[in-house]
Amino acid sequence: MRTGLSQHTSLRQELRVNPRLYQAMDMLYMPMMDLQQHLKQELLANPFLELLEPEEETTEQPAAEEQKEQKEKEEEVDWEEILLNGFEVGGTREQYEQLEYTEPVTVETRNLIDHLREQLQMLVLTPRQLLLAEEFLGNINEEGYLAASLEEILGSINQLIAGHVEADREVGEDADAGEAGEDELEDLDDFGMVPSAVTTAAPATLSSSSAIASPSSPPSPPSPSSPPFYTTQEAEEMLAVIQRLDPSGVGARDLRECLLIQLVELSDTTSLSYRLVNEAFPDLIAHRWNDLAKRFTVDPQAVQTAADQLSRLDPKPGLKYSEKSDGYIIPDLIVEKIGGRYQVFLNDTGMPRLRLSRSYQEIARDKKKMTPENREFIASKMNSANWMIQAIEQRRQTMLKVMNFIVDRQRDFFEKGIEYLKPLTLREVAEVINMHESTVSRVTNEKYVQTPRGVLPLKFFFSSALSTASGEDASARSIRAKLEKMVSEEDTGRPLTDQQIVHLFQEQGIQIARRTVAKYRDQLGILPARMRKRV
């Protein structure tokens, strides 16, 4: 084989995506809030872009040159007057204070752990108990349930104690290090991070040659000759303390224990509701009313009444202190009915209006005074600014095209409701507006529209189709709405089974399988007919 350098020519076709095209696709994908931030960054990075104020859009340019010169003269700043007499804001002080914008500040809120910790601080607890209480608080989830077993909590806290004792034993070999170790333990004891028994028993522990017990299997109560590990009895006592805190039911290990804690808090330990939860919880959650009535020798209606009383309890007591804030949505599009027709508008009132800077355009025209580097910089920035303005307008037109087609296709939905929603796919929209399916997907992703029927995501209008006897397809979303309506109007004494719901749909000309009904029912959170039955 011949080796060496050689040259050859060839022709080939490659598809390369322009970086600007990448950015245009990203802008199409961005919702309103993200696009606003992106444009503000572009304003800072590109000097050829400037913000067009709303006043400038409506103000007409003076027709005569004298008016322009007079206006510039009036707006000229008199620095001598400012230095001598100070600067005055237009209008009175009260008017200025009313117009002054105040930046909204996020207010710090207390979560569930903060609420529980405040209650623990009001109790008389030793530093040893406070350390164990902190370990419990760290294992309580946002719903208020204890997410770890007592064995896991004991293993974790005892491992912490074993680590401190081992560290103190290592530094206790010489006198100076021993003094430093004692000072460290005293500091930790002041903050309640190490039980007080550690500091009192430290000298004996350091001189002891006995091995440290395993943290996962805590020994008997602490003694001067062994590290003061926590015991199961201490953990159970602390769990009882936490379960008495507010909100009622916090610290429970499962739903049954959560309900029992709340019933005890209500002093309701002799009622049928308490007995159902305490003695027959599996049958209770399975809605076996007749079996429970025979077991407790009461009427089935009494069992159901007791179950209704249990439904008033809070199964997730910790959520009332959840840190989740309300999600605010700014719609990207607005649909309004004007004169009997639905009109589509782009909600771009909060989006910065961009234009080419006139001052920099004048600088760009004078190319004789520029160096080659300056010419290249100005040309790139000006082209980037022109492209940015065109990309924003293209995004605007694309979104209006997609939404106008959706409004025309789903007019029955806007007029009559969700039961008249028609099936629609991204491909159908792409074929009508002559765009690629991926472009339509970017337009509809994370975008919202304000309509007479509420603020809805654009993905809401797209759903799969089910065949009907008339030949027209029905939207899966409208089928779910009809299913929910059927269940809400059924006789609670004889609830509809999945097969009966299939027959009702067939009477309306909709072909649907029983497993599809069961799937839609699960998606809507509707129980089976056996568990919906009322006696």
N, C-alpha and C positions, 0 to 999 in steps of 0.2 A: 504494500500500500504506500502510495506517495505521500510524504509529509511535507508541510511547509505552509506558507501563507498564500492565499489566492483570493481573487475577487470574482463575484458573479452578480448578475442582475436578475431580478424576478419581479413579477407582478402579483399582488394579492390584495384582497379586500379585508378591511378590519372595521369593526364597529367600536368606536371610542366615544365615551360620553364626555362632553365638555364639562369642565368644573362648574361653569355657570349653569349648565343644565342640572347638575346635581343640586346646586343651591336653589334653583327654581322649583325642583321637586320637593325640597325640604320646606320651602315657603308655602307650597300648596298643602303640605302635610300639617303645618303649624295651625293650632287654634288661635283665637283672637289675642289672648293674653301673651302667648309666646311670640306672636308676630310683632306685637307692640314692642316687646323687649328687644327683638332682633333689629327692628328699624332704629331704635334709639342707639344701639351699638354701632350701626352703620353711620348714623349721623356723627358720632364721635370719631369714627375712623376715616371717613371720607370728607375732605374739606369742600368738595364740589357739591355736596348735598346740604341743603338748608331746610329748615322747618317753615312751612307756609302757615302763617297764623290765620285764624278765621276772619279777622278783620280785614286782612289783605285780600281775601277772596271777593269781598263785596265792595271794597273801596275802588272807585274808578280813578284812573290816572288823570291828572290835570291835563286839559287840552292845550293850554298855552304854556310857553316856557316861563313866562313871568310868574304864573301861579306856582310853578315848581320851585323857582328860586325863592319866592316869598315864603313858601312852606319850609324850605331848608333853613332859611334865616330865622324863622320863628322857633324851629326845633333845635337850633344851635344852643349848646350848653354854655351858660355864662359862669365860668369857673370862678371869676373874681367875686361875683355875687354870692356864690355858694361858700367860698372861703370866709367872706366877711359876715354873712348873715345866717349861714347854716343851710341845710337842705330841708325842704318842705315837701311832704307827700301831698299829692292832689286831694282836695276835699278835706273835710274835718277829720279829727282824730277818731271820732266814733265811726265814721264811714269806713275809714281805713281798717280799723279793727274788725269790723263786720266782714270785710272782703278778704281778710287775711286767711290763708289756707292753713289748716291744722292737719299735720300728718297723722293718720290713725296709728295708734300704737297697740300692739298685741298685749292684752292683759294676762298676767300669769294666773293660772287657775290651779286649784288643788286637785290632785288625782286621788285615787282610792288609797294608795299607800300613805300619802301625806295625811289623809283624814284618819287613818288607823293609828299612825304614829303619834298624832296629837292626842288621841284618846289614851294611848299607852303612857304618855308623859304625865298625864293627870292621875295615874294610878301609883300606888306605893309599891315599887318594884326595886329589887336590888340590881346592881350592875350585872351580875350573873344572869338574872332573869331578862334584863333588857337586851343582852347580847343574844340570848336564845330567841327573844321576840323578834329581833331584827332578822334572824335567819328565817323565821316563819314568814315575815312580811315579804322577804325576797322571793318566796315561792308561791305567792298568791297572784293569780292571773287577773286580767282586767274584768273578768266576769265575777270575781269574788271567790273562786274556788281554790282550794289548796292543791297545787299542781304536783306536789311531791309527797311521797309517803313519809311516815314518821322515821322509818329506818334510814331513808336517804337524808333527811334533815339532820338526824343524829350523826350520821357518818360525816357529813360536811362540817358541822360545827366542831366535832371532836377532832377532826383532822386539823382544823385551824388551831385548836389548843395544843395538839401534839407538835405542830410546827413551831409554835412559840416556845414551848418547853424545851424542845430539841435545840433550838437556836440559843436559848439561855444556857443550856448545858455545855455547848461548844465554847461559848465565850467565858464560861466560869472557870476555866482551867487556870488562869492567872488572876491575881487579885485585882489589878487595874481593870481588866476586861470584865471581871465579875461585878465591880462597882458600876461599870457602864451598863451591864445587862440589867442590874437591879433598877437603875435609873430609867431604862427603857420600859421595863415592866410597870414601874410606877406611873410613867406617862400614859401608857396604854390603859392602865387601870383607871386613871382620872377620866378618860373618855368612855369608859365602859366597854372597851374592846376586848379586855381579858378579865375573867372573873377575879374577884378579890382573893379567892383562895389560892391563886397561883402565886401571888406576891408573898403571902404569909408562909406558904409551904416551899418556896423556892430554895432556901438554903438546904433543907433536908433532901429536896429532890435532886439538887445538884450533886450531893454527896452519895446519893443512893446509886447502887449498881444494878438495880432492877430494871428490866426492859420496859419500854413504853407499851402500854396495851394497844391493841388494834383499834383505830377509830370506828371501824364498822361494827365492832362488838363491844359496846361500852360496858365497863365493869360496874361493881357496886359503888355506892356513894363515895365521894372523894374522901381521901385520908391524907395525912401529912406525908406518907411515904409513897404516894402515887399521884400522877397528874389528875386534876379534878375534872374528869370527863363527865358529860351529861348522861343521865339515865333515861330510860323509857318513861319512868314515872314523871320526871320533870317535863319531858316533852308533852305528855298527855295533859298535865296540869296547865302548861302554857297554851296548848291548843284550846282548852276549855276557856281560858281567859280571852283569847282572841275571838272565839265564837260568841262571846257575850257582847262584843263591840257592835257599834252601828256601822253599816246597815245590817239589819237582822238577816241572818243566813250566811254571813261572810265567814270564810274559813272552812266551809263544808267540803267534804271530799267527794261527794256525788250529789245528785239531785234529791235522792231520798233524805239524806242527812240535812240538806238545805231546807227542805220543807218541814222536817221535824223541828229544826231550830226555830223557825218562824212560828210554828204552832206552839212551842213551849214559851216563846216570847209573848204570845197572845194569851197565855194561860189556858190553852185549849187542849189539854191532855186527856180528857175523858170523852171527847166527842167521837162520832163515827169517822170523821175525817182523819183524826189522828190514828185511829185503829187501822184504817185502810192503808195509810202510808207506812205505819210501823209493822203491820203483820201481813199485808197482802199487796205489796207494791207492784210486783210483776203483773198480777191480774188487774190492778188498777190502771196501769199504763196501756194494757191490752183492751180495756173497755169491756171486760167480761162482767157485765152488770148482773146477769142472772146467777152466775156462779158465786159472785160476792154476796148477793142477797141470801142465797142458801147458807153460805158459810157463817154469816153474821145474823141469820134469822131475822131479816128485815125485808121490806118491800124493795124491788128493783128501783122504784122511783126515789126512795130514800137514799139509796147508794148513789144514784145519779145527782141528786141534790147535794150530797156531801162532796162529790167530785167537782161540781160547779163552784162550791165554796173554795176548794183548793186552787181553782184556776185564778182566784183573786190574789194569790200569793205571787211573789216575785221569784221566778226560777233563776234569774241572773242578777243578784242584788248589787254587784259591783259596777254594772254598766251606768248607773246614775252618776257615777263619778268618773266616767270615761273621759279621756283626753281628746277624743275625736271631736273636731270642730265641724261646724256646718260647712258643707261645700257649696260655695257660691258659683253660679254659672253665668257667664256672659254670652248670650246667643250671638252667633256669627251672622245669622240671617233672620229676617223678620217677614212674616206673611200676614198681610192684612186684607180684609174684604172691603173694597171700596167700590161703590156703585154696582154691587152685584157681582163683581169680579175679584178674584184673589190676586193681589199684587205682591211681588217679591222685592224686598229691599235688602241691601247689604248693611249690616250694623257696623259701620266704620267710623262712627262719631268719635270714638276714643283713640283711633289710630292716627299717628302723625302723618300729616300731609307733606310730602317731599317735593322739592323742585331743585333745579340746577341753580347754584349760586351765581348771581349776576356779576358780582365783583370778581369771582374767580374765572368766569367766562371771559371777562375783559382782559384779565391777565393772560389767559391762554391764547388770545388772539395775537398778542405781541410776542411772536416767536423769535424775533431778531435778538432780543436781549437774554434769551435762554441758552443755557448750556445743554449739550445732548442729554445729560442725566436728567435735567429738569424737564426737558421735552418728553422724555420717556415716562417720567413720573406723572406729569400732568395728563398725558394721553391715556395712561392706564386708569387713573382716577376718574377722568371724565367719562371714559367708556363704561367703567363700572357703575358710575352714577346713572348714566343713561339706561343701562341694562336693568338696574334696580327699579327704576321708575316704570319701565316697560313690564318687568316681571310682576310688580304689584298690580298693574292694570290687567295683565293676563290672568292672574289669580282671581281677581274680582269678576271678570267676565266668565271664567270657567265655573265659579261657584254659582253665579246667577243662572247659567245655562242648566246646570244640574238641578237646581232647586225649581226652576220653572217647569222642567219636565216632570219632576215629582209632583208638583201641585196639579198639573194637568192630568196626570195618571191617577192620583189619589183624591180627586175632587169629591167623590162620594164620601170618603172618610172625613173630609173637612165639613161636609154638609150634614152627615147622618151619624157618624161615630165610628168606633173601632171595628164594629162588626162588619162594616162595609170596606175594610181595608183590602186592597187587591195585592196579589203576589207580585213581587218585583225583584229583579236581580240586577247586579252591576253590569252584566253584559248587555241587557236591554237598554240601559241608559247610555252606555258607551256607543252602541250602534246608532242610536238616534242623534246624539250630539257629535258624532264622528271623532271620538277620542278613544284612547286605549282604556281597557278595563282597569288597569292599575292606576291610571290618572283619576278615574271616578272613585276608586277606593281611597286614594289620598284625600280627595275632596270631602268625602263623607266621614273620614276617620276623626273621632273626637271633636266633631262639630255639632253645634246645637242650633235649633231654629225656634223662634218664638212664633206660635200660631194661635188662632182663636181657641184651640183645644189644649193649650198649655205649651210649656217649653219641652221640646222633644229632641233626642239625638237623631241625626240624619239616618243612622243605621236602623232606627225604628221603622222606617218606611220600606225596608227590604226584608222579605221573608220568603220562605219556600212555598210551593203550591201543592194543593191537593185537588184531585179531579172531582168533578160534580156530574150529575146526570144531564145537566143542560149543556155540557161541553166546556163551560167556562171554569177556570181554575179559581180556587178559594185560597186566601192567604192563611198560613198556619197561625199567624197571630190572631186573626179574626176567629179562627176555630177555637183557640184557647179562650177568647173572650166569650164566645157562645157557651162553651163548656162551663165556665165559671158562672154564667147566668143561669144555666140549667140547674146547677147544684144549689145556688142560692134560692131558687124558687121551688125546690123539691119538698115533698112531704117528709118531715124529719122522722115520722113514725115508720115510713117505708122509703128509705133513701134509694136513689137510683144506683144500680150496679153498672159496671163498665159495659156490659153487654146491652143493657137497656139504653145507655147513652149512645151506643153505636146505632141502635134501631132508630132513635130520635134523629140522629144525623142523617140516616138513610132516608127518613121521611122528608127531610129538607133537601134531598138530592145530593148529599155529600157522602162520598165513599171513604170510609175510614176504618182501620183495623182496631180491634180491641186493645192490642198492645200499644197502639199509638194513643188511644184514650188514656191508658194507664200512665204512659210517659208524660203526657200533657198534665194529667192530674197531679203527678208528683212534682212537676215544675211549678205548678200553682200552689203547692202546699196543701192540697185537699186530701183528706184521709179516705181510706176505702169505705165502702158502703156499710160494712159491719161496724166500723168504729164511729160512723156518723149517726147511727141509729139512736133515737131518743125513745124512752119508754114512757 
